[in-house]
Structures are given as structure tokens and as C-alpha cells.
């Protein structure tokens, strides 16, 4: 029913999302803290929790958010991850600049056509506005790519308060649901 | 300094704590507003350790596992004091602008 793994083995599987250097440093601490937060101290309840529960999606999301930030190379990350993060940030910036340039060119062409049709000299105003708008778009995306805090913040804010969820169907699951208060 | 980092440092201000101890203390300090997930906690702790603001204190066995305790470093204590002062100063300015300090505010409240 539980797939042969208990909670103490399932949570480290979630941690596989993290870079190896980080797991080496923090995995033992994270597993201990996670189990401390999941277990109740009652041997019967804890047996159920360990056997039938799995990490809640909020926990998985927090680890995934951390993984994104680490792979994008934060302070203290090995040179390889920092270089990878820089490459991603520059690629995102380059794509946005190409996109912004294309839109400016399109809008400028439209504005010139309209101005010619209308006989008005509004070209400069439109183009100026578009440059500012495109630059703002590019900057926003660059900042978002630069900061996985946004992801973690979103998960923290949007996620309802829950604990680990139960796995097994049938009687065992109902028994676990009743006894393991952390699993719902 | 982020809000989470501020709370984690504050949780360690009166003595070393292990990971889950920090989670509980932060929840209590924030009156339930900040509930750190384990991934979030260790993201913050990794940054604080890298910056030299916290360090391992000791390890204790618990239910067949090792609990690692962390404590503030001298730099961590100084950074926390500076951040607390900054936040207090900001709060004073905000309260003054809202008219929540001084006799006028007391009169309005009465």
C-alpha cells in the first residue's frame, strides 16, 4: 500500500531535486527537521505517519523553489552553478531584448503608417512610449528570472496550511487518517 | 535582510536551536503569520551560514537521528541588532506619519 517506502525514505527522494553539493551539506538536517515536524511522539500515530504519509505539496513546492534558486547560482554556490545561473539569466535577457526590439519595430511601422494616413506627426510620441514599455517588460522578466524568491514567496502566500498527505487507499488509509492527525 | 532571515536570526537570539525548533519559534514570534516550510528554512539558513551570521553549535541524538543545533555568530548578533534598530526606526516614522504617536493621537483615540 505504501509502496515499500516510509516517510523517512520518501522525503529524501524529494530532496533529489536539490544540487548534490547542497544535499551533502543539508540533507541530514532537512530530513531530521521534516520528521520532527511530521511526527507526534505517539508511537502508534507515528507508525501510521511513517508508513502511509508522504510529504505535502507545500513541502515539495518549497524544496522545488529552493532547487530553482540554487541551480540559478546564488551566493556561496559552486562556480559551475553560478555560471549556469548567469547563462540562464543572460539567455532570458537576450530573448526579451529580441522580443522587445521586434515589437518596437512593428509598433513603429504601424505608428508611421497611421501618422502618414492621418497626416499627423505623432510618430515620435508613440515610439518613445513603446521603448519605455518594452524596457520595463524586459526588466521585469529579468528580475523574475534573477530571483527565485518570487517563486518561494508565491508558494508561501498561496498555499493553504496543510500537513503531509496519506498515500494508501482502503482500510489502512482510513485507519491512518483517523490516527495520524498530521495526515489529512 | 528578508523577513524570514530576520525571524530566523531572532529565533536564535536567546540560544541555539535545531531546525524544527527554529520553525516553531518563528511561528510563535510571528504570532502564526510566518510558517516556514523546511525547504524555505534551509534556503534561509544556507544563506545565513554562507554570510557567517549563524554556525553549527552541537549535535544531539534524538529518536535515532542527529539533531544539529545552530547559534548566532558575533556578526549575526550585530546584524540582527542593526536590522532591529532599522525596523524600529522605520516603524516610528510610519506611526508618526499615521498620527499614531504623541498627545494628538492619544486624544483622537480617546
Contacts between the chains, C-beta under 8 A, distances in Angstrom:
chain1	res1	chain2	res2	distance
A	22	B	46	7.1
A	25	B	46	7.5
A	26	B	42	5.1
A	26	B	45	7.7
A	26	B	46	6.6
A	28	B	65	8.0
A	28	B	66	6.7
A	28	B	68	7.5
A	29	B	19	5.5
A	29	B	42	6.8
A	29	B	68	5.3
A	30	B	19	7.2
A	30	B	38	5.5
A	30	B	39	7.7
A	30	B	42	5.4
A	31	B	65	7.5
A	32	B	18	7.4
A	32	B	19	6.5
A	32	B	20	7.7
A	32	B	62	7.6
A	32	B	65	4.8
A	32	B	66	6.7
A	32	B	67	5.8
A	32	B	68	7.5
A	33	B	18	7.1
A	33	B	19	3.1
A	33	B	20	4.6
A	33	B	23	6.9
A	33	B	38	5.3
A	33	B	41	7.0
A	33	B	42	7.7
A	34	B	38	4.8
A	35	B	63	7.9
A	35	B	65	6.9
A	36	B	18	7.6
A	36	B	19	7.2
A	36	B	20	3.6
A	36	B	62	7.9
A	36	B	67	7.7
A	37	B	20	5.3
A	37	B	23	6.4
A	37	B	38	6.9
A	39	B	63	7.8
A	58	B	37	5.7
A	59	B	37	5.5
A	59	B	38	6.1
A	59	B	39	6.6
A	61	B	37	7.6
A	61	B	39	7.7
A	62	B	37	3.5
A	62	B	38	6.6
A	62	B	39	3.1
A	62	B	40	4.7
A	62	B	43	7.9
A	63	B	38	7.5
A	63	B	39	3.8
A	64	B	39	7.6
A	65	B	39	6.5
A	65	B	40	7.4
A	65	B	43	7.6
A	66	B	39	4.5
A	66	B	40	7.2
A	66	B	42	7.0
A	66	B	43	4.4
A	69	B	43	6.5
A	74	B	47	7.2
A	75	B	47	6.9
A	75	B	50	5.9
A	75	B	51	7.6
A	76	B	46	6.9
A	76	B	47	7.3
A	76	B	50	3.5
A	149	B	2	7.4
A	152	B	39	7.9
A	152	B	40	5.8
A	152	B	43	7.0
A	155	B	37	7.8
A	156	B	35	8.0
A	156	B	37	7.3
A	156	B	40	6.6
A	161	B	35	6.5
